[in-house]
Amino acid sequence: TFGDIGTSSPRKSLDLPSGGLLFLNSSTTTLLSLERLSDFSPFPVSFLKEWIKRLVKRNHFLVALVRKYFRNRPPYWDPMEFREPEIPDWWMDPFSDRLLQNVELSTIRHQRQSIYRIWEEFVLKSGLTPVFTDLAPGAIPLSFPAYTSGSKANRLWFDWGWKNGFNVYSWPTLPESVVEEERPALQYWKRLVCFPIESWMNERWLQERLKRF
């Protein structure tokens, strides 16, 4: 929001099935044209999918069970095999729009920052190196990123996460040219793991859960 034009992807932190935001901050900014997207939206398919997902996420045991027995873990350790799915273009569906209009950002910020701090303590005790030394006061973090000793250690953390119901993942999906030419970004990628900060997580539950490890 500090530039003339900005974009945001609220679906990543608010569990919206679809929807992005475009910010126009300057009165001198002239937007010549925006191509109209298809009127198709995933509603009511997205509504049913979101309802089922939220039903499962109310129970931490079900989350771990589904991930362990009913889903195949993505190959997070392979930069060529793991590719984030492309998001199709459509208008925001009514379900997402309603959620976005009624969201309380201060509540979400507090919850996600609390989860961030819990992961921070766990990561430091585990001998990993946080990517960031501090968290901006207004941040709504999507994950807790940390560096390991290398790709073998990453694989162990992915295994640990999936086994225990935490979607520990790699980020981002690197362009194929970066991987093929083994550019410097690939070396950082091989050491980076992201510990999840998800809307269903409860601070007390996460603290008690991590005490076992």
Solvent accessible surface area in square Angstrom, and as a share of the most:
residue,aa,sasa,rsa
1,T,119,0.69
2,F,211,0.88
3,G,31,0.30
4,D,83,0.43
5,I,93,0.47
6,G,19,0.18
7,T,112,0.65
8,S,47,0.30
9,S,42,0.27
10,P,12,0.08
11,R,76,0.28
12,K,110,0.46
13,S,18,0.11
14,L,22,0.11
15,D,26,0.14
16,L,10,0.05
17,P,39,0.24
18,S,3,0.02
19,G,20,0.20
20,G,52,0.50
21,L,68,0.34
22,L,81,0.40
23,F,60,0.25
24,L,85,0.43
25,N,77,0.40
26,S,29,0.19
27,S,120,0.77
28,T,118,0.69
29,T,37,0.21
30,T,105,0.61
31,L,72,0.36
32,L,163,0.81
33,S,94,0.61
34,L,123,0.61
35,E,155,0.69
36,R,165,0.60
37,L,70,0.35
38,S,63,0.41
39,D,99,0.51
40,F,124,0.52
41,S,22,0.14
42,P,14,0.09
43,F,83,0.35
44,P,89,0.56
45,V,109,0.62
46,S,7,0.04
47,F,75,0.31
48,L,107,0.53
49,K,142,0.60
50,E,4,0.02
51,W,130,0.46
52,I,85,0.43
53,K,72,0.30
54,R,86,0.31
55,L,79,0.39
56,V,36,0.20
57,K,35,0.15
58,R,182,0.66
59,N,65,0.34
60,H,46,0.20
61,F,141,0.59
62,L,65,0.32
63,V,8,0.04
64,A,25,0.19
65,L,55,0.27
66,V,45,0.26
67,R,19,0.07
68,K,95,0.40
69,Y,142,0.54
70,F,148,0.62
71,R,108,0.40
72,N,144,0.74
73,R,62,0.23
74,P,30,0.19
75,P,46,0.29
76,Y,10,0.04
77,W,79,0.28
78,D,43,0.22
79,P,23,0.14
80,M,76,0.34
81,E,117,0.52
82,F,28,0.12
83,R,86,0.31
84,E,86,0.39
85,P,110,0.69
86,E,161,0.72
87,I,87,0.44
88,P,72,0.45
89,D,104,0.54
90,W,58,0.20
91,W,110,0.39
92,M,51,0.23
93,D,0,0.00
94,P,71,0.44
95,F,20,0.08
96,S,0,0.00
97,D,59,0.31
98,R,125,0.46
99,L,53,0.26
100,L,29,0.15
101,Q,134,0.59
102,N,108,0.55
103,V,47,0.27
104,E,116,0.52
105,L,89,0.44
106,S,74,0.48
107,T,79,0.46
108,I,34,0.17
109,R,73,0.27
110,H,128,0.57
111,Q,33,0.15
112,R,5,0.02
113,Q,39,0.17
114,S,27,0.17
115,I,0,0.00
116,Y,6,0.02
117,R,104,0.38
118,I,17,0.09
119,W,0,0.00
120,E,35,0.16
121,E,92,0.41
122,F,19,0.08
123,V,0,0.00
124,L,103,0.51
125,K,158,0.67
126,S,44,0.28
127,G,66,0.63
128,L,21,0.11
129,T,75,0.44
130,P,26,0.17
131,V,46,0.27
132,F,116,0.49
133,T,138,0.80
134,D,102,0.53
135,L,24,0.12
136,A,63,0.49
137,P,126,0.79
138,G,49,0.47
139,A,27,0.21
140,I,49,0.25
141,P,14,0.09
142,L,82,0.41
143,S,16,0.10
144,F,1,0.00
145,P,19,0.12
146,A,0,0.00
147,Y,47,0.18
148,T,6,0.04
149,S,107,0.69
150,G,17,0.16
151,S,58,0.37
152,K,176,0.75
153,A,22,0.17
154,N,6,0.03
155,R,94,0.34
156,L,126,0.63
157,W,41,0.15
158,F,2,0.01
159,D,53,0.27
160,W,44,0.15
161,G,0,0.00
162,W,25,0.09
163,K,139,0.59
164,N,20,0.10
165,G,3,0.03
166,F,0,0.00
167,N,29,0.15
168,V,3,0.02
169,Y,48,0.18
170,S,2,0.02
171,W,134,0.47
172,P,43,0.27
173,T,36,0.21
174,L,14,0.07
175,P,78,0.49
176,E,92,0.41
177,S,47,0.30
178,V,17,0.09
179,V,17,0.10
180,E,119,0.53
181,E,105,0.47
182,E,118,0.53
183,R,102,0.37
184,P,102,0.64
185,A,47,0.36
186,L,6,0.03
187,Q,89,0.40
188,Y,128,0.49
189,W,13,0.05
190,K,70,0.29
191,R,86,0.31
192,L,21,0.10
193,V,0,0.00
194,C,4,0.03
195,F,0,0.00
196,P,3,0.02
197,I,5,0.02
198,E,29,0.13
199,S,54,0.35
200,W,24,0.09
201,M,6,0.02
202,N,71,0.36
203,E,48,0.21
204,R,187,0.68
205,W,62,0.22
206,L,0,0.00
207,Q,85,0.38
208,E,92,0.41
209,R,43,0.16
210,L,13,0.06
211,K,149,0.63
212,R,173,0.63
213,F,103,0.43
